[in-house]
């Protein structure tokens, strides 16, 4: 017959090991900052690239227009949102 003290000791040791592992795997402030910064870049870079490309295309036309700029900013926001979504799902 198993000793109740041995069972209790094994359960307590297993719980303590799980707590130590959870403490080691907990993300620190630097890791969280890098994660949020990466999300920001994934969203902002396509938007800014779309704005600059749209501005360049609008300047090629003779008439004053913001059609390309606005269209590519919206496309950049959509691409950035998809990037962030896919990064979070990973």
C-alpha positions as CSV (number, residue, x, y, z in Angstrom):
1,X,0.0,0.0,0.0
2,X,1.3,3.5,-0.9
3,X,2.3,5.8,1.8
4,X,0.0,8.9,1.9
5,X,3.0,11.1,2.8
6,X,4.9,9.9,-0.4
7,X,1.9,10.8,-2.6
8,X,1.5,14.2,-1.0
9,X,5.3,14.9,-1.4
10,X,5.1,13.9,-5.1
11,X,2.1,16.1,-5.7
12,X,3.7,19.1,-3.9
13,X,7.0,18.5,-5.8
14,X,5.2,18.3,-9.2
15,X,3.3,21.5,-8.4
16,X,6.5,23.3,-7.3
17,X,8.2,22.2,-10.6
18,X,5.2,23.6,-12.6
19,X,5.4,26.9,-10.7
20,X,9.2,27.2,-11.3
21,X,8.7,26.4,-15.0
22,X,5.9,29.0,-15.3
23,X,8.0,31.6,-13.6
24,X,10.9,30.9,-16.1
25,X,8.6,31.1,-19.1
26,X,6.9,34.3,-18.1
27,X,7.7,37.1,-20.6
28,X,9.6,40.0,-19.1
29,X,9.1,43.7,-19.8
30,X,11.8,43.8,-22.6
31,X,10.2,40.8,-24.4
32,X,6.8,42.4,-24.3
33,X,8.2,45.7,-25.5
34,X,9.9,44.0,-28.5
35,X,6.7,42.2,-29.3
36,X,4.6,45.3,-29.3
37,X,7.2,47.2,-31.3
38,X,7.2,44.4,-33.9
39,X,3.4,44.6,-34.1
40,X,3.7,48.4,-34.6
41,X,6.3,48.0,-37.4
42,X,4.2,45.4,-39.1
43,X,1.3,47.7,-39.2
44,X,3.0,51.1,-39.9
45,X,5.5,50.1,-42.6
46,X,3.0,49.1,-45.3
47,X,1.0,52.2,-44.6
48,X,3.9,54.5,-44.9
49,X,5.2,52.7,-48.0
50,X,1.7,53.0,-49.6
51,X,1.6,56.8,-48.8
52,X,5.0,57.4,-50.3
53,X,4.3,55.3,-53.4
54,X,0.9,57.0,-53.8
55,X,2.4,60.4,-53.4
56,X,5.1,59.6,-56.1
57,X,2.4,58.3,-58.5
58,X,0.2,61.4,-57.9
59,X,3.1,63.7,-58.6
60,X,3.6,62.0,-62.0
61,X,0.2,63.1,-63.1
62,X,-0.2,66.7,-64.3
63,X,-3.4,67.5,-62.4
64,X,-3.4,67.8,-58.6
65,X,-4.7,64.5,-57.3
66,X,-4.7,62.5,-54.1
67,X,-6.3,59.5,-55.6
68,X,-3.3,57.2,-55.6
69,X,-2.1,58.4,-52.2
70,X,-5.4,57.7,-50.5
71,X,-5.9,54.4,-52.2
72,X,-2.5,53.1,-51.3
73,X,-2.7,54.4,-47.7
74,X,-6.0,52.4,-47.4
75,X,-4.3,49.4,-49.0
76,X,-1.3,49.7,-46.7
77,X,-3.6,49.8,-43.6
78,X,-5.3,46.6,-44.9
79,X,-2.0,44.9,-45.6
80,X,-0.7,46.0,-42.1
81,X,-3.8,44.7,-40.4
82,X,-3.4,41.3,-42.1
83,X,0.3,41.3,-41.2
84,X,-0.6,41.9,-37.5
85,X,-3.3,39.3,-37.5
86,X,-1.1,36.6,-39.0
87,X,1.8,37.5,-36.6
88,X,-0.5,37.2,-33.6
89,X,-1.9,33.9,-34.9
90,X,1.6,32.5,-35.1
